[in-house]
C-alpha cells in the first residue's frame, strides 16, 4: 500500500511538472501579433459568413460566434449532418443549412458563394488511426477546392478564409499531418495573391468546447492550460476570426495565427462589442 501511494504521488508530481513545463513553453514562445488598438473596422466585412465543420467541437464554437454577432446578417452552414445548434439556427432562421456531400465540388453553389464575405473552416478530423491519404484529402484537397471555387465567383468583398490547422502545423515538421496542413496554408495563401481574398491559418492549441458541451473535466483542463495560453474557447476562436476579418487593412494574407494571437484578437473583439 505504501509503495502504491509513493507511485501515485510520483505520477502526480510528474503530471504537475509536465503541465508547468507546457505552460512555461507556451508563455515564452506563443504570441507574435498585437491587435492595433486604433484599428479601423469594416462593419460589412462579416455580413455573410459561411461555416464548415459546424457539427464538430471546434466548428460548433465558430458557428455560435457567428450566430451571436449582430454584424453578421446571413450565415450558411455546409454540412453532411445536423447538430443541436444547426437545428436551432435553422428553426430561428438565423442559419441557412446546406446539406452537402462532396467537399471538392461546389459547382451548384456559385450564386451562394458569390455573396460570402468570411469563411470559418473548422472541418477536419484526427489523424490518429486515419489513412494518411484520406487525411490529406480532407485537409488539403477540401479547402483548396473550396477556395478555387470561391475565387471563381465575383461579388462580395472583402473576403477572408480562416482555416483551423492546429498547433504543430508546418511543412518543415516531421509528422505528415503537419506537413499536409502546412501545404494547404501555403497554397491557399498563394492563390489569394493579387485578389481581394485574405487567408489565415489558425494554429490553435486546445479549442475548448462551448459551454453547452463542457463539463467539470473540461473546465479543469482549461484552468490548467490557461497560464501558458494553450487553450481558447471555441466561441472566442470564432470571435478572433471575425475580428481579424473586420480589420481589413491590418493583417496580410497568409498570416499565421497562433493560440495566443487568437486570444488577443478575441479580447479585442469582446472589448469592441462590450462583452465580458
ChimeraX attribute file (.defattr): number of C-alpha atoms within 10 A of each C-alpha:
attribute: neighborCount
match mode: 1-to-1
recipient: residues
	/A:1	6
	/A:2	7
	/A:3	8
	/A:4	9
	/A:5	10
	/A:6	11
	/A:7	12
	/A:8	12
	/A:9	12
	/A:10	12
	/A:11	12
	/A:12	12
	/A:13	12
	/A:14	12
	/A:15	12
	/A:16	13
	/A:17	12
	/A:18	12
	/A:19	16
	/A:20	16
	/A:21	13
	/A:22	18
	/A:23	19
	/A:24	14
	/A:25	14
	/A:26	20
	/A:27	16
	/A:28	11
	/A:29	13
	/A:30	16
	/A:31	17
	/A:32	10
	/A:33	16
	/A:34	12
	/A:35	19
	/A:36	11
	/A:37	8
	/A:38	6
	/A:39	12
	/A:40	12
	/A:41	15
	/A:42	15
	/A:43	12
	/A:44	16
	/A:45	25
	/A:46	29
	/A:47	22
	/A:48	22
	/A:49	26
	/A:50	26
	/A:51	24
	/A:52	24
	/A:53	22
	/A:54	27
	/A:55	22
	/A:56	16
	/A:57	17
	/A:58	26
	/A:59	28
	/A:60	25
	/A:61	27
	/A:62	29
	/A:63	30
	/A:64	20
	/A:65	20
	/A:66	27
	/A:67	19
	/A:68	12
	/A:69	14
	/A:70	10
	/A:71	16
	/A:72	21
	/A:73	15
	/A:74	18
	/A:75	25
	/A:76	21
	/A:77	26
	/A:78	21
	/A:79	21
	/A:80	15
	/A:81	14
	/A:82	15
	/A:83	13
	/A:84	10
	/A:85	18
	/A:86	22
	/A:87	13
	/A:88	12
	/A:89	19
	/A:90	17
	/A:91	11
	/A:92	10
	/A:93	12
	/A:94	18
	/A:95	24
	/A:96	17
	/A:97	21
	/A:98	13
	/A:99	12
	/A:100	14
	/A:101	11
	/A:102	10
	/A:103	18
	/A:104	16
	/A:105	13
	/A:106	17
	/A:107	10
	/A:108	8
	/A:109	14
	/A:110	15
	/A:111	13
	/A:112	14
	/A:113	25
	/A:114	17
	/A:115	20
	/A:116	25
	/A:117	23
	/A:118	29
	/A:119	26
	/A:120	25
	/A:121	23
	/A:122	25
	/A:123	23
	/A:124	18
	/A:125	12
	/A:126	8
	/A:127	14
	/A:128	9
	/A:129	7
	/A:130	11
	/A:131	10
	/A:132	14
	/A:133	10
	/A:134	12
	/A:135	21
	/A:136	19
	/A:137	16
	/A:138	18
	/A:139	24
	/A:140	20
	/A:141	16
	/A:142	18
	/A:143	23
	/A:144	20
	/A:145	15
	/A:146	17
	/A:147	20
	/A:148	15
	/A:149	18
	/A:150	22
	/A:151	18
	/A:152	11
	/A:153	16
	/A:154	12
	/A:155	13
	/A:156	17
	/A:157	18
	/A:158	20
	/A:159	26
	/A:160	27
	/A:161	25
	/A:162	25
	/A:163	27
	/A:164	23
	/A:165	29
	/A:166	20
	/A:167	16
	/A:168	19
	/A:169	23
	/A:170	22
	/A:171	18
	/A:172	12
	/A:173	13
	/A:174	11
	/A:175	12
	/A:176	17
	/A:177	24
	/A:178	20
	/A:179	18
	/A:180	22
	/A:181	26
	/A:182	23
	/A:183	18
	/A:184	24
	/A:185	29
	/A:186	17
	/A:187	17
	/A:188	26
	/A:189	21
	/A:190	13
	/A:191	18
	/A:192	20
	/A:193	13
	/A:194	9
	/A:195	12
	/A:196	14
	/A:197	22
	/A:198	24
	/A:199	29
	/A:200	25
	/A:201	26
	/A:202	26
	/A:203	23
	/A:204	24
	/A:205	19
	/A:206	19
	/A:207	21
	/A:208	22
	/A:209	21
	/A:210	20
	/A:211	13
	/A:212	7
	/A:213	10
	/A:214	11
	/A:215	11
	/A:216	8
	/A:217	9
	/A:218	15
	/A:219	13
	/A:220	10
	/A:221	13
	/A:222	19
	/A:223	11
	/A:224	17
	/A:225	19
	/A:226	14
	/A:227	16
	/A:228	21
	/A:229	26
	/A:230	24
	/A:231	21
	/A:232	22
	/A:233	20
	/A:234	24
	/A:235	25
	/A:236	25
	/A:237	27
	/A:238	26
	/A:239	28
	/A:240	26
	/A:241	29
	/A:242	28
	/A:243	24
	/A:244	24
	/A:245	29
	/A:246	25
	/A:247	17
	/A:248	19
	/A:249	12
	/A:250	14
	/A:251	16
	/A:252	13
	/A:253	22
	/A:254	21
	/A:255	16
	/A:256	20
	/A:257	27
	/A:258	24
	/A:259	24
	/A:260	25
	/A:261	22
	/A:262	28
	/A:263	23
	/A:264	17
	/A:265	24
	/A:266	25
	/A:267	19
	/A:268	21
	/A:269	21
	/A:270	16
	/A:271	11
	/A:272	11
	/A:273	11
	/A:274	8
	/A:275	9
	/A:276	6
